Every structure is written in structure tokens, then in C-alpha cells.
Amino acid sequence: MPFVIRDAVPADVAALRDVYRRASLSNEGDRMTLLANPDALEFPGLGGDDRRTRVATAGGRIAGFATSLPAGDVIELDDLFVDPGWMRQGAGRARATRRARRGGRRRRR
């Protein structure tokens, strides 16, 4: 299934929180530490700063998301989370390659 990439909107926050938590806990090596520190499992939100969160959707559902932020003349990937049910199916790759194709350059506003 092809992924649709779009900007995250406030209505997405509940789904982003779910993906963030489930993706974080899917790493067996980190699970016990994360469960012992539940604040680390809380999605920080969309923010009001220069961060930009983009989502990969499939069938109208969020399969993953990535947040980037400006760093001088380039854009850095800050995080990348994929719903465990969509892992190894291209959602993360779709998000990362879309940014790479643009060369990580900042868009003019």
C-alpha cells in the first residue's frame, strides 16, 4: 500500500501519542527502562517552535511520523517513529527518503 505523506495537524496528536508509545515499547532492549520511566513515553506534542512533524498515512491511518528541525541551512531529522504494525513495510523509508530527496534544505516561507 502506498503511503501518503502530509503535515501533522492538532487532530493527529492522539494517534501520534499512540504510535510514539507503541513504537518505543516495541524495542525489547529498552522496554523495561521505559516502563520504569513513564515520562519518557509521553509524546511531547507538535510544539510551537520550528519543529515540523510529518506523518505517513495508509488507508487513512497514521503508520508513522517524523519530526525535523532547522539547524542552520539544513534540516535535521529529530525523530522517526513507526507503528509496530507497519514496521518493515516502508513507512519510515517513505518519510526519510522524502526529506532526503529535498536534500534536507529549508524551504523558504
C-alpha positions as CSV (number, residue, x, y, z in Angstrom):
1,M,0.0,0.0,0.0
2,P,1.4,3.4,-0.9
3,F,1.9,5.9,1.9
4,V,0.6,9.5,1.8
5,I,2.9,12.0,3.5
6,R,1.4,15.1,5.0
7,D,1.9,17.7,7.7
8,A,0.6,16.6,11.1
9,V,-2.3,18.6,12.4
10,P,-3.6,19.0,16.0
11,A,-6.3,16.4,15.4
12,D,-3.5,13.8,14.9
13,V,-2.0,14.2,18.4
14,A,-3.9,11.3,20.0
15,A,-2.8,8.9,17.2
16,L,0.8,10.3,17.3
17,R,0.9,9.7,21.1
18,D,-0.2,6.1,20.5
19,V,2.4,5.5,17.8
20,Y,5.1,7.1,19.9
21,R,4.4,4.9,22.9
22,R,3.9,1.6,21.0
23,A,6.9,2.1,18.8
24,S,9.1,3.0,21.8
25,L,7.9,-0.1,23.7
26,S,8.5,-2.3,20.6
27,N,12.2,-2.2,21.3
28,E,12.6,-5.1,23.7
29,G,16.0,-3.9,24.9
30,D,14.6,-0.5,26.0
31,R,11.2,-1.7,27.3
32,M,12.0,-2.2,31.0
33,T,13.8,1.1,31.2
34,L,10.9,3.0,29.5
35,L,8.3,1.3,31.7
36,A,10.3,2.3,34.8
37,N,10.4,5.9,33.5
38,P,6.9,6.5,32.1
39,D,7.6,10.2,31.4
40,A,9.9,9.1,28.6
41,L,6.8,7.5,26.9
42,E,4.9,10.8,26.7
43,F,4.8,12.3,23.2
44,P,6.0,15.9,23.5
45,G,3.3,17.3,21.2
46,L,3.6,19.1,17.9
47,G,5.3,22.1,19.6
48,G,5.1,25.7,18.6
49,D,8.7,26.1,17.6
50,D,10.4,25.4,14.3
51,R,9.9,21.7,14.6
52,R,7.9,20.2,11.8
53,T,6.1,16.9,12.1
54,R,5.1,15.0,9.0
55,V,3.0,11.8,9.1
56,A,2.9,8.8,6.8
57,T,-0.7,7.5,6.4
58,A,-2.0,4.4,4.8
59,G,-5.7,3.8,4.4
60,G,-6.4,7.0,6.3
61,R,-4.5,5.8,9.5
62,I,-1.2,7.1,10.7
63,A,1.5,4.5,10.1
64,G,4.4,6.6,11.3
65,F,5.8,10.1,11.7
66,A,9.0,12.1,11.7
67,T,9.9,15.4,13.3
68,S,12.5,17.6,11.8
69,L,14.0,20.9,12.9
70,P,16.1,23.6,11.3
71,A,19.8,23.6,12.0
72,G,21.4,26.5,10.1
73,D,20.9,25.9,6.4
74,V,19.8,22.3,6.7
75,I,17.0,20.3,8.3
76,E,17.9,17.6,10.8
77,L,15.7,14.6,11.5
78,D,14.9,14.8,15.2
79,D,12.8,11.6,15.5
80,L,11.2,8.9,13.4
81,F,8.6,6.5,14.8
82,V,6.7,3.8,13.0
83,D,3.7,1.9,14.4
84,P,4.8,-1.6,15.1
85,G,2.1,-3.0,12.8
86,W,3.6,-1.1,9.9
87,M,7.3,-1.7,10.7
88,R,9.3,-3.2,7.8
89,Q,6.7,-2.1,5.3
90,G,8.3,1.1,4.1
91,A,6.6,3.8,6.3
92,G,9.8,5.0,7.8
93,R,11.6,4.8,4.5
94,A,8.9,6.9,2.8
95,R,9.3,9.6,5.4
96,A,13.1,9.6,5.3
97,T,13.5,9.5,1.6
98,R,11.0,12.3,1.0
99,R,13.2,14.5,3.2
100,A,16.4,13.3,1.5
101,R,15.1,13.9,-2.0
102,R,14.7,17.6,-1.0
103,G,18.3,17.5,0.2
104,G,17.4,18.5,3.7
105,R,17.2,22.1,2.6
106,R,15.0,24.5,4.3
107,R,12.0,25.7,2.4
108,R,11.5,29.4,2.0
109,R,8.5,30.7,3.8
